[in-house]
Amino acid sequence: MITPIVFIGLGAGIALAAIMTLLFGVYTIGPTERGVLTTFGRAPRLKGTVGSDPELAPLLTPEELPRYDFPLIHVVKPGGPYFKWPWQRLYRIDMTIQTTDIIWDPDVQQNTIEAVTKDNLTISLTGQIRWKPCERNLYGYLFGVARPRAHVMGYFISVLRDRIATFHSQAGDVSVDGISINDLRKNLSSINQFMEVACKKTAARYGIELEAALITTIDPPADVDDALASINTTQNQVAAAISQARADADQKLTMAEQAVQIARNMADADAAPILELGRTLSAIHAQGGQPALDSYLRNALLPLREKASQTVINP
């Protein structure tokens, strides 16, 4: 026989379960967050996979696609309140841009990243990457790999070391032959741009979008730093001397051009009256013929004859 105490206990249990469900079953998603709700460990799938996504599929090669062909899953957008059952689990993903030093490694403590240049010089690198989870591939970020940030950092370092080992200055760069670290330092911005493009596929592989690569310092070994500094100083002195010589030559050329222009202007000024007189005589001859021209010449000679007469009479 069921006693009233049993009914009271059963009612209290049901009420407690309802209260716990309301307390822990209602949730909201912040404006900078996304949510993934799993039921017994399974995330709700959408139609299609990474291989059919128009933005993610082109990032993978045919060899990579079978390994990273993750399913597309339903993402809970910001808002709420939403409800979940006790057997469901909510994953909150911070979608803001995050910054990580390239020296970060969950298993190794290190101050710099080492890489080998094309002339077998071991250099040290420091810098940062800016990244955020890829909303279109949150399955890869949450379930595809155990530690997505560690994977994307390892991939970034691998690509960076390969770039350092094969880097050469572009045509037109002024550099010292055989000193690749000079080329690397002068082309630091282009290296960062290359890394941003080369690491775009991390969105499809690990569910992480690389926003920016910021390699900030490239340092040679201490035993060759002084030698490289001397080489750079000499190179700068040579470049400064060449620039000064070019400036002096340009100045002298400008002065010579100005002198030529002044001489040309003076010659034009001297020739202008003669040319004008020639045009006047031509016009007189054209209108009156030889008689008019002879009459003009007689009139033009009168002042000269008067001066000559005065010179003779008044010695």
C-alpha positions as CSV (number, residue, x, y, z in Angstrom):
1,M,0.0,0.0,0.0
2,I,1.3,3.4,-1.0
3,T,1.4,5.8,1.9
4,P,1.0,9.6,1.7
5,I,4.7,9.9,2.5
6,V,5.5,8.2,-0.7
7,F,3.3,10.5,-2.7
8,I,4.9,13.5,-0.9
9,G,8.4,12.2,-1.7
10,L,7.6,11.5,-5.3
11,G,6.1,15.0,-5.7
12,A,9.1,16.6,-4.1
13,G,11.4,14.7,-6.4
14,I,9.4,15.7,-9.5
15,A,9.4,19.3,-8.3
16,L,13.1,19.2,-7.6
17,A,13.8,17.7,-11.0
18,A,11.7,20.5,-12.7
19,I,13.5,23.2,-10.7
20,M,16.9,21.8,-11.6
21,T,15.9,21.5,-15.2
22,L,14.8,25.1,-15.3
23,L,17.9,26.3,-13.5
24,F,20.4,24.4,-15.5
25,G,18.5,23.9,-18.7
26,V,17.9,27.5,-19.7
27,Y,20.8,29.3,-21.3
28,T,21.7,32.3,-23.4
29,I,24.5,32.9,-26.0
30,G,26.4,36.2,-25.8
31,P,26.9,38.5,-28.8
32,T,30.6,37.4,-29.2
33,E,29.8,33.7,-28.7
34,R,28.5,30.8,-30.7
35,G,27.0,27.6,-29.2
36,V,27.0,23.9,-30.2
37,L,24.5,21.7,-28.4
38,T,25.2,18.0,-28.4
39,T,22.7,15.2,-27.6
40,F,24.4,12.2,-26.0
41,G,27.7,13.5,-27.5
42,R,26.4,14.0,-31.0
43,A,26.1,17.4,-32.6
44,P,23.2,18.0,-34.9
45,R,24.3,17.7,-38.5
46,L,23.4,20.0,-41.4
47,K,23.3,18.9,-45.0
48,G,26.8,18.7,-46.5
49,T,30.4,18.5,-45.3
50,V,33.5,20.6,-45.6
51,G,34.1,19.1,-49.0
52,S,30.9,20.5,-50.3
53,D,31.2,24.0,-48.7
54,P,32.0,26.6,-51.3
55,E,34.4,28.5,-49.0
56,L,36.2,25.7,-47.2
57,A,36.5,23.1,-49.9
58,P,38.9,25.1,-52.2
59,L,41.3,25.4,-49.3
60,L,42.1,21.7,-49.2
61,T,44.0,19.6,-51.7
62,P,42.5,16.3,-53.0
63,E,44.9,14.4,-50.7
64,E,43.8,16.4,-47.6
65,L,40.1,16.4,-48.3
66,P,39.3,12.8,-47.1
67,R,41.1,13.4,-43.8
68,Y,39.5,16.8,-43.1
69,D,36.0,16.3,-44.6
70,F,34.2,17.2,-41.4
71,P,30.4,17.5,-41.2
72,L,28.7,20.8,-41.1
73,I,26.8,21.2,-37.8
74,H,24.1,23.4,-36.4
75,V,25.4,26.5,-34.6
76,V,23.4,28.3,-31.9
77,K,23.4,32.0,-32.7
78,P,23.6,34.8,-30.1
79,G,20.4,35.3,-28.2
80,G,18.1,33.3,-25.9
81,P,16.9,32.2,-23.6
82,Y,17.3,28.7,-25.0
83,F,16.4,25.3,-23.4
84,K,18.4,22.1,-23.2
85,W,17.7,18.8,-21.6
86,P,19.9,17.3,-18.9
87,W,21.4,14.8,-21.4
88,Q,22.4,17.5,-23.7
89,R,25.7,19.4,-23.4
90,L,26.4,23.0,-24.5
91,Y,29.7,24.1,-25.9
92,R,30.3,27.8,-25.8
93,I,32.9,29.2,-28.3
94,D,34.4,32.6,-28.0
95,M,34.4,34.1,-31.5
96,T,36.6,37.2,-30.7
97,I,40.0,37.5,-32.3
98,Q,42.7,36.1,-30.1
99,T,46.5,36.6,-30.0
100,T,49.0,33.9,-29.4
101,D,52.8,34.1,-29.4
102,I,54.5,31.9,-32.0
103,I,56.7,30.6,-29.2
104,W,53.7,29.1,-27.4
105,D,53.8,25.3,-27.2
106,P,51.8,23.3,-24.6
107,D,54.6,20.8,-24.2
108,V,57.8,22.9,-24.6
109,Q,59.0,26.0,-22.8
110,Q,60.9,28.2,-25.2
111,N,61.8,31.9,-25.7
112,T,62.2,31.9,-29.5
113,I,61.5,29.8,-32.6
114,E,64.6,28.6,-34.5
115,A,64.8,28.3,-38.2
116,V,67.6,27.7,-40.8
117,T,68.1,30.1,-43.7
118,K,69.2,29.1,-47.2
119,D,72.9,29.8,-46.2
120,N,72.7,27.4,-43.2
121,L,72.4,30.2,-40.7
122,T,70.3,29.4,-37.6
123,I,68.2,32.4,-36.7
124,S,65.7,33.1,-33.9
125,L,62.2,34.4,-34.6
126,T,59.6,36.0,-32.4
127,G,56.1,37.2,-33.2
128,Q,52.4,36.6,-32.9
129,I,49.4,35.3,-34.8
130,R,45.9,36.6,-34.6
131,W,43.1,34.0,-35.0
132,K,39.6,33.1,-34.3
133,P,37.4,30.0,-34.6
134,C,35.8,29.4,-38.0
135,E,32.0,29.4,-37.6
136,R,31.6,27.4,-40.7
137,N,33.8,24.6,-39.3
138,L,33.1,24.4,-35.6
139,Y,33.0,20.6,-35.8
140,G,36.7,20.7,-36.7
141,Y,37.4,23.2,-33.9
142,L,35.6,21.2,-31.2
143,F,35.8,17.6,-32.3
144,G,38.2,17.3,-35.2
145,V,41.4,17.6,-33.3
146,A,42.2,17.4,-29.6
147,R,44.0,20.7,-29.3
148,P,43.2,22.9,-32.4
149,R,45.3,25.8,-31.2
150,A,48.4,23.6,-30.8
151,H,47.8,22.1,-34.2
152,V,47.4,25.4,-36.0
153,M,50.5,26.7,-34.3
154,G,52.5,23.7,-35.3
155,Y,51.3,24.1,-38.9
156,F,52.2,27.8,-38.9
157,I,55.7,27.1,-37.6
158,S,56.2,24.4,-40.2
159,V,55.2,26.7,-43.1
160,L,57.3,29.6,-41.6
161,R,60.5,27.4,-41.4
162,D,60.0,26.3,-45.0
163,R,59.6,29.9,-46.1
164,I,62.7,31.0,-44.2
165,A,64.8,28.2,-45.7
166,T,63.8,29.0,-49.3
167,F,63.4,32.7,-49.2
168,H,65.3,34.9,-51.6
169,S,65.0,38.6,-52.2
170,Q,62.8,39.8,-55.1
171,A,64.3,41.4,-58.2
172,G,65.4,45.0,-57.6
173,D,66.1,44.6,-53.9
174,V,69.4,45.9,-52.6
175,S,71.1,43.2,-50.6
176,V,74.4,41.6,-49.8
177,D,75.1,38.4,-51.7
178,G,75.0,35.4,-49.5
179,I,73.6,37.2,-46.4
180,S,70.0,35.9,-46.4
181,I,69.1,37.4,-43.0
182,N,69.4,40.9,-44.5
183,D,66.9,39.9,-47.2
184,L,64.6,38.5,-44.5
185,R,64.7,41.6,-42.4
186,K,64.1,43.9,-45.4
187,N,61.2,41.8,-46.6
188,L,59.5,41.1,-43.3
189,S,56.1,42.5,-44.4
190,S,56.1,40.3,-47.5
191,I,56.9,37.3,-45.3
192,N,53.9,38.1,-43.1
193,Q,51.7,38.5,-46.1
194,F,52.8,35.1,-47.5
195,M,52.1,33.4,-44.1
196,E,48.6,34.8,-44.0
197,V,47.8,33.4,-47.5
198,A,49.6,30.1,-46.9
199,C,47.8,29.4,-43.7
200,K,44.2,30.1,-44.9
201,K,43.6,26.4,-45.1
202,T,43.7,26.1,-41.3
203,A,40.0,27.1,-41.4
204,A,39.2,23.8,-43.2
205,R,41.8,21.7,-41.4
206,Y,41.4,22.8,-37.8
207,G,38.4,25.1,-37.7
208,I,40.7,28.2,-37.0
209,E,40.8,31.3,-39.2
210,L,44.2,33.1,-39.3
211,E,43.5,36.8,-39.2
212,A,47.1,38.1,-39.2
213,A,50.8,37.0,-39.0
214,L,53.1,39.3,-37.1
215,I,56.7,38.2,-37.2
216,T,58.4,41.0,-35.3
217,T,62.1,40.1,-34.9
218,I,64.7,38.0,-36.8
219,D,67.9,37.7,-34.9
220,P,71.1,35.9,-36.0
221,P,73.3,33.8,-33.6
222,A,75.3,36.0,-31.2
223,D,78.7,34.9,-32.6
224,V,77.9,36.3,-36.0
225,D,75.8,39.3,-35.0
226,D,78.8,41.6,-34.8
227,A,80.0,40.5,-38.2
228,L,76.6,41.1,-39.8
229,A,76.4,44.5,-38.1
230,S,79.8,45.5,-39.6
231,I,78.6,44.3,-43.1
232,N,75.4,46.2,-42.8
233,T,77.3,49.3,-41.6
234,T,79.6,49.1,-44.6
235,Q,76.7,48.5,-47.0
236,N,74.9,51.6,-45.5
237,Q,78.1,53.7,-46.0
238,V,78.4,52.6,-49.6
239,A,74.7,53.3,-50.3
240,A,75.1,56.7,-48.7
241,A,78.2,57.5,-50.8
242,I,76.4,56.4,-53.9
243,S,73.4,58.6,-53.0
244,Q,75.6,61.6,-52.4
245,A,77.4,61.1,-55.7
246,R,74.1,60.9,-57.5
247,A,72.8,64.0,-55.8
248,D,76.0,65.9,-56.7
249,A,75.8,64.7,-60.3
250,D,72.1,65.7,-60.5
251,Q,72.9,69.2,-59.2
252,K,75.8,69.7,-61.7
253,L,73.6,68.5,-64.5
254,T,70.8,70.9,-63.5
255,M,73.3,73.8,-63.3
256,A,74.7,72.9,-66.8
257,E,71.2,72.8,-68.2
258,Q,70.4,76.2,-66.7
259,A,73.6,77.6,-68.2
260,V,72.7,76.3,-71.6
261,Q,69.3,77.8,-71.3
262,I,70.7,81.2,-70.3
263,A,73.1,81.2,-73.3
264,R,70.3,80.2,-75.6
265,N,68.1,83.0,-74.3
266,M,70.9,85.5,-74.8
267,A,71.5,84.3,-78.4
268,D,67.8,84.6,-79.1
269,A,67.8,88.1,-77.7
270,D,70.8,89.1,-79.9
271,A,69.3,87.5,-83.0
272,A,65.8,88.9,-82.5
273,P,66.5,92.5,-83.9
274,I,68.3,91.0,-86.9
275,L,65.5,88.6,-87.6
276,E,62.9,91.4,-87.3
277,L,64.9,93.6,-89.6
278,G,65.1,90.8,-92.1
279,R,61.3,90.3,-92.0
280,T,60.8,94.1,-92.4
281,L,63.1,94.2,-95.5
282,S,61.3,91.2,-97.0
283,A,58.0,92.9,-96.5
284,I,59.2,96.2,-98.1
285,H,60.6,94.3,-101.1
286,A,57.4,92.3,-101.4
287,Q,55.2,95.4,-101.5
288,G,57.4,97.9,-103.4
289,G,60.0,95.9,-105.2
290,Q,63.6,96.9,-105.5
291,P,62.9,100.7,-105.8
292,A,61.2,100.7,-102.4
293,L,64.0,98.7,-100.9
294,D,66.6,101.1,-102.3
295,S,64.7,104.1,-101.0
296,Y,64.5,102.5,-97.5
297,L,68.3,101.9,-97.6
298,R,68.9,105.5,-98.5
299,N,66.8,106.8,-95.7
300,A,68.4,104.3,-93.3
301,L,71.9,105.6,-94.3
302,L,71.2,109.2,-93.7
303,P,71.8,109.1,-89.9
304,L,75.0,107.2,-90.5
305,R,76.2,109.8,-93.0
306,E,75.4,112.6,-90.6
307,K,77.4,111.0,-87.9
308,A,80.3,110.3,-90.3
309,S,80.1,113.9,-91.4
310,Q,80.2,115.2,-87.8
311,T,83.1,112.9,-87.1
312,V,85.1,114.3,-90.0
313,I,84.2,118.0,-89.4
314,N,84.6,117.8,-85.6
315,P,87.8,115.9,-85.1
